[in-house]
Amino acid sequence: MICVDELGPVIPRTFPPSPAWSPDSHRIKAELDYSRGPEKTWVYGGLRPSDGQAVTLTASSRNSVFYQQFLQQVEDANPDGEIWIVTDNLSSHNSLSTRTWLEDHPRIHHAFIPVGACWLNLQEGWWRIFRKTALAGRSFANPDDIAYATTLATSQLNSRAKPWIWGRPAPPTRRSSVVGSCPDNRHDGRLSRPARCHHPCGQRARPRGPS
């Protein structure tokens, strides 16, 4: 399974840094750049949740031709088995040209997510990490700079990739027990909290810690 999405358009400009604090405890500030030039770059991305590896491709526009080039790159990165592409039902994803291309690549299948359910696509979460690694606080003069940053950031993220798992991990289970201080060992040293020993000594149970 590969989660696929497009990021963009990314305009060559100076991107603000990620929210953070400086060593002298001041919020990092940067001059905002609102310029918008005619050059735009789209970033195609595909995340393999089983191991966290990603594939990216930069393109000058978002259309069927570039999407098919990206699918070819995904297929080359996954030489074995069936490939299920989880993505939205964009026109370039389901165009006649793309469906015709898929006939010659029978290993690739689409699983379109419902409208308004982008959270089902784990690639959306990967984009957040990508923006921080590739774009935040950097200046780009042209699309070539963006393409270089995309390639470098993808390589860096893949070098420390981990499997993506749905939801948060369950908190560790801690079982607490208490030990009675009664010299009589008739209760085997374990009482329920907050318990008092039933022996005539009447001493309270004291915590023992996790078991």
Secondary structure by P-SEA (a helix, b strand, c coil): cbbbbcccccccccccccccccccccccccccccccccbbbbbbbbbccccbbbbbbbbccccaaaaaaaaaaaaaaccccbbbbbcccccccccaaaaaaaaacccccccccccccccccaaaaaaaaaaaccccccccccaaaaaaaaaaaaaaaaaccccccccccccbbbbbbbbbcccccccccccccccccccccbbbbbbbccc
